[in-house]
Amino acid sequence: MTSRVGKFTRILLIAAALVATVILATGPLFRLDILSFGTIFQLLTYATMVGAGVVILGIVALILDRRARRGIGAALLAILVAGVPTLLMANNARTAQALPYIHDITTDTANPPAFVAALPLRADAPNPPEYDPEVAAKQRAGYPDLGTQRLALSPETAFAEALDAVRDEGLEVIAEVPDEGRIEAVATTAFFGFKDDVVIRVRPDDGDGALVDIRSKSRMGQSDVGANAARIRALQEEIAD
């Protein structure tokens, strides 16, 4: 019985290694245009399901083979190798379900900043550059804290601060037009290399200050899992500092 369980845990370890390999390989495979976004999503879904199964079976193997140190070590390793990436994927899915199912976030939902320089870059993107007014209600429900940033600075100084913030956040600046108060940049996610476009609009306030609005939109995917809202918050904090 013990030997059978030991063989079983070794099989689990191989399965765990495959799960981890598939999940870790999806990023490079997408970046290299080897696999499409849809295929990557399916692979991640299946790998997460298999990984969860490996973890459950690994726990069962621990219970059945608790006296054999070798079997316990293999089972624990299988649980760890499959469990960590599976937990990350499951947490990502849970986060996506908890947040609004949108990918276009702006601090001004009534009059969002428009993309200009980013338009050619989005020519083949699944998500169009235009703003969908129906997104506004979902954004207000999910991200009620986001709004126009008011600064006690001249528009010229606010523009310079916003440009510095974009660069400090590691975004690629593709346009800076002080006369229009417009800054455009591209953000690239670390793992998959997804491209999100950002546009910042700086306007004079009624007084001596400036109004800063930011819009961040993904080129693909229906849910951004909160990435665009987090990016806007980071830029606002950087500008305020």
Backbone torsions as a table, in degrees:
resi	resn	phi	psi	omega
1	MET	NA	-44.7	-178.5
2	THR	-63.2	-41.0	-179.6
3	SER	-65.3	-37.9	178.1
4	ARG	-63.6	-42.6	178.4
5	VAL	-65.3	-36.7	178.0
6	GLY	-62.3	-42.7	176.5
7	LYS	-63.4	-39.1	-179.9
8	PHE	-62.2	-42.4	179.9
9	THR	-67.1	-32.3	176.6
10	ARG	-66.8	-38.2	175.9
11	ILE	-64.1	-41.0	177.1
12	LEU	-61.3	-38.9	179.8
13	LEU	-64.3	-40.2	176.9
14	ILE	-64.4	-43.6	178.9
15	ALA	-63.2	-38.8	178.9
16	ALA	-64.0	-41.3	178.7
17	ALA	-62.9	-39.3	178.3
18	LEU	-65.4	-41.7	178.7
19	VAL	-60.3	-49.1	-179.5
20	ALA	-62.7	-40.1	-179.5
21	THR	-64.1	-44.6	179.8
22	VAL	-61.7	-47.1	-178.5
23	ILE	-63.7	-44.2	-178.9
24	LEU	-70.6	-25.9	-177.3
25	ALA	-82.1	-17.9	-175.8
26	THR	-61.8	-38.6	179.4
27	GLY	-60.5	-58.7	178.1
28	PRO	-58.4	-38.6	-179.5
29	LEU	-64.6	-36.5	177.4
30	PHE	-73.4	-42.1	179.4
31	ARG	-59.8	-35.0	-178.6
32	LEU	-87.3	5.1	179.6
33	ASP	60.3	29.0	177.1
34	ILE	-81.7	-37.4	178.8
35	LEU	-125.3	147.2	-179.8
36	SER	-77.7	167.9	179.5
37	PHE	-61.7	-41.3	179.6
38	GLY	-63.4	-41.7	179.2
39	THR	-66.3	-41.4	178.4
40	ILE	-60.3	-43.4	-179.3
41	PHE	-62.7	-41.4	178.5
42	GLN	-64.8	-42.7	179.0
43	LEU	-60.5	-43.6	179.9
44	LEU	-64.6	-39.2	178.8
45	THR	-63.1	-48.6	-179.1
46	TYR	-66.3	-42.0	-179.5
47	ALA	-63.2	-38.6	178.2
48	THR	-64.8	-40.9	178.7
49	MET	-65.2	-44.3	178.7
50	VAL	-65.4	-41.4	179.2
51	GLY	-60.0	-41.5	177.4
52	ALA	-62.8	-38.8	177.9
53	GLY	-65.3	-39.3	178.2
54	VAL	-62.7	-42.0	179.4
55	VAL	-62.6	-45.8	-179.7
56	ILE	-62.7	-46.5	179.8
57	LEU	-67.7	-32.0	176.8
58	GLY	-64.3	-38.9	177.1
59	ILE	-65.8	-40.1	177.0
60	VAL	-61.6	-43.1	179.5
61	ALA	-63.1	-36.7	177.2
62	LEU	-61.4	-41.6	-179.1
63	ILE	-67.9	-41.7	-177.2
64	LEU	-74.7	-29.7	-173.2
65	ASP	-120.3	36.8	-173.7
66	ARG	-67.4	-17.5	-178.9
67	ARG	-88.4	-17.7	-178.2
68	ALA	-97.4	111.5	-177.5
69	ARG	-59.4	-38.2	-178.8
70	ARG	-62.9	-46.0	179.2
71	GLY	-64.4	-38.0	179.3
72	ILE	-64.3	-42.3	-179.3
73	GLY	-62.3	-44.2	180.0
74	ALA	-65.7	-40.4	-180.0
75	ALA	-66.1	-43.8	178.4
76	LEU	-62.5	-41.0	179.5
77	LEU	-65.4	-40.7	177.9
78	ALA	-62.4	-42.4	178.5
79	ILE	-62.5	-41.0	-178.5
80	LEU	-69.6	-48.3	-176.5
81	VAL	-63.4	-42.3	179.9
82	ALA	-83.6	-32.0	-173.1
83	GLY	-70.8	-40.5	-176.3
84	VAL	-63.4	-55.8	178.5
85	PRO	-65.2	-33.5	178.4
86	THR	-65.4	-40.3	178.5
87	LEU	-64.4	-39.9	178.2
88	LEU	-63.2	-43.8	179.2
89	MET	-66.1	-41.7	179.7
90	ALA	-65.5	-39.4	178.5
91	ASN	-66.2	-38.3	177.7
92	ASN	-63.5	-42.3	178.7
93	ALA	-65.8	-39.6	179.0
94	ARG	-65.4	-39.3	177.9
95	THR	-63.6	-42.4	179.4
96	ALA	-61.3	-37.4	-179.8
97	GLN	-71.6	-30.5	-177.1
98	ALA	-80.5	-22.6	-176.9
99	LEU	-100.7	162.5	177.9
100	PRO	-58.5	142.3	-178.3
101	TYR	-85.7	68.0	-177.3
102	ILE	-139.4	166.3	-177.4
103	HIS	-139.0	8.9	-179.5
104	ASP	-125.9	108.5	-174.7
105	ILE	-119.5	137.2	179.6
106	THR	-146.4	153.7	177.9
107	THR	-82.8	-10.9	178.2
108	ASP	-129.6	93.5	-177.3
109	THR	-76.4	-19.4	179.2
110	ALA	-79.7	-36.1	-179.3
111	ASN	-142.7	72.3	-175.3
112	PRO	-67.0	146.8	175.3
113	PRO	-58.9	141.7	-176.7
114	ALA	-99.7	146.2	175.5
115	PHE	-79.7	141.6	176.6
116	VAL	-128.5	-64.6	-179.3
117	ALA	-67.3	-26.4	-177.8
118	ALA	-79.8	-12.5	-175.7
119	LEU	-57.4	-47.5	178.3
120	PRO	-63.0	-31.5	-179.1
121	LEU	-72.2	-23.3	-178.8
122	ARG	-98.5	9.5	-174.4
123	ALA	-55.9	-40.0	-178.5
124	ASP	-103.7	9.8	-177.3
125	ALA	-76.2	139.6	178.0
126	PRO	-60.3	-34.3	-179.5
127	ASN	-90.8	121.8	-179.1
128	PRO	-68.9	157.2	-177.7
129	PRO	-75.7	-19.6	-177.9
130	GLU	-67.2	152.0	179.6
131	TYR	-90.7	130.6	178.0
132	ASP	-91.6	113.5	-178.3
133	PRO	-57.0	-25.8	-179.5
134	GLU	-67.7	-17.0	179.5
135	VAL	-72.1	-26.7	-173.0
136	ALA	-56.2	-46.8	-178.2
137	ALA	-63.9	-40.2	178.5
138	LYS	-65.0	-38.8	179.3
139	GLN	-66.5	-44.6	-179.2
140	ARG	-61.2	-34.0	179.5
141	ALA	-73.1	-37.7	-176.0
142	GLY	-90.3	-31.2	-177.5
143	TYR	-132.4	66.1	-176.8
144	PRO	-66.7	-14.2	-177.3
145	ASP	-80.9	-15.9	-175.7
146	LEU	-80.0	130.9	179.4
147	GLY	-164.9	174.5	-179.7
148	THR	-58.9	137.0	-179.9
149	GLN	-94.2	124.6	179.1
150	ARG	-104.7	127.1	-176.6
151	LEU	-121.5	141.7	175.7
152	ALA	-86.1	55.2	-179.1
153	LEU	-135.0	158.2	173.3
154	SER	-67.9	153.8	177.8
155	PRO	-55.6	-35.9	-180.0
156	GLU	-65.6	-43.2	179.1
157	THR	-69.5	-40.1	178.5
158	ALA	-62.7	-38.9	178.0
159	PHE	-61.6	-45.1	179.7
160	ALA	-63.9	-39.9	178.9
161	GLU	-65.9	-40.2	179.3
162	ALA	-65.4	-39.9	178.9
163	LEU	-65.0	-41.6	176.9
164	ASP	-63.0	-39.1	-179.6
165	ALA	-63.9	-40.9	178.5
166	VAL	-60.4	-44.9	-179.4
167	ARG	-69.8	-39.1	179.3
168	ASP	-64.3	-29.7	179.3
169	GLU	-82.4	0.3	175.9
170	GLY	81.8	18.5	178.5
171	LEU	-84.4	151.5	178.6
172	GLU	-89.8	113.0	-179.6
173	VAL	-74.5	126.5	178.2
174	ILE	-114.3	-9.6	177.0
175	ALA	-161.7	137.6	172.1
176	GLU	-140.6	111.5	-175.2
177	VAL	-124.8	89.9	-176.7
178	PRO	-58.8	-36.3	-178.6
179	ASP	-62.8	-30.4	178.2
180	GLU	-97.8	-7.1	-176.3
181	GLY	65.6	30.9	-174.7
182	ARG	-115.6	131.8	174.3
183	ILE	-126.5	132.7	175.7
184	GLU	-125.8	144.5	-177.0
185	ALA	-151.0	165.8	178.6
186	VAL	-121.9	130.6	175.6
187	ALA	-106.8	134.7	179.3
188	THR	-117.0	122.7	-179.1
189	THR	-69.5	151.0	-170.8
190	ALA	-67.7	-46.3	-170.9
191	PHE	-86.1	-56.0	-176.9
192	PHE	-86.8	-19.1	-177.1
193	GLY	75.6	24.8	176.8
194	PHE	-62.0	144.0	179.3
195	LYS	-103.1	125.4	173.8
196	ASP	-119.4	138.2	-179.4
197	ASP	-100.2	140.9	-177.7
198	VAL	-126.6	135.0	173.8
199	VAL	-131.3	134.8	179.5
200	ILE	-118.4	135.1	179.0
201	ARG	-120.5	125.2	179.0
202	VAL	-113.7	124.4	-179.4
203	ARG	-129.7	155.2	174.9
204	PRO	-70.9	143.3	175.3
205	ASP	-82.7	173.3	178.6
206	ASP	-62.8	-32.2	178.9
207	GLY	-92.9	-130.7	-179.6
208	ASP	-99.6	3.1	-175.1
209	GLY	-93.3	-162.7	-178.5
210	ALA	-139.0	150.4	176.1
211	LEU	-110.9	129.6	-178.6
212	VAL	-120.5	122.5	176.2
213	ASP	-118.1	143.6	-177.6
214	ILE	-129.2	140.9	175.0
215	ARG	-132.1	134.4	179.6
216	SER	-133.0	125.5	-175.0
217	LYS	-136.3	135.1	178.8
218	SER	-78.3	147.6	178.0
219	ARG	-81.8	-25.4	179.1
220	MET	-144.5	160.8	-179.6
221	GLY	92.5	141.6	-179.6
222	GLN	-86.2	-30.2	177.3
223	SER	-119.1	133.6	179.0
224	ASP	-96.1	3.5	179.9
225	VAL	53.5	35.4	175.6
226	GLY	82.1	3.1	-174.6
227	ALA	-65.3	-42.2	-177.8
228	ASN	-68.8	-40.4	177.3
229	ALA	-64.0	-42.1	178.8
230	ALA	-63.2	-38.1	179.8
231	ARG	-65.6	-41.6	179.0
232	ILE	-64.1	-43.5	178.3
233	ARG	-60.5	-43.0	-179.8
234	ALA	-62.5	-41.6	178.8
235	LEU	-66.6	-40.9	178.3
236	GLN	-63.3	-41.7	178.0
237	GLU	-64.5	-40.2	179.5
238	GLU	-65.7	-41.6	179.0
239	ILE	-64.9	-42.8	-179.3
240	ALA	-64.7	-36.6	-180.0
241	ASP	-69.7	NA	NA
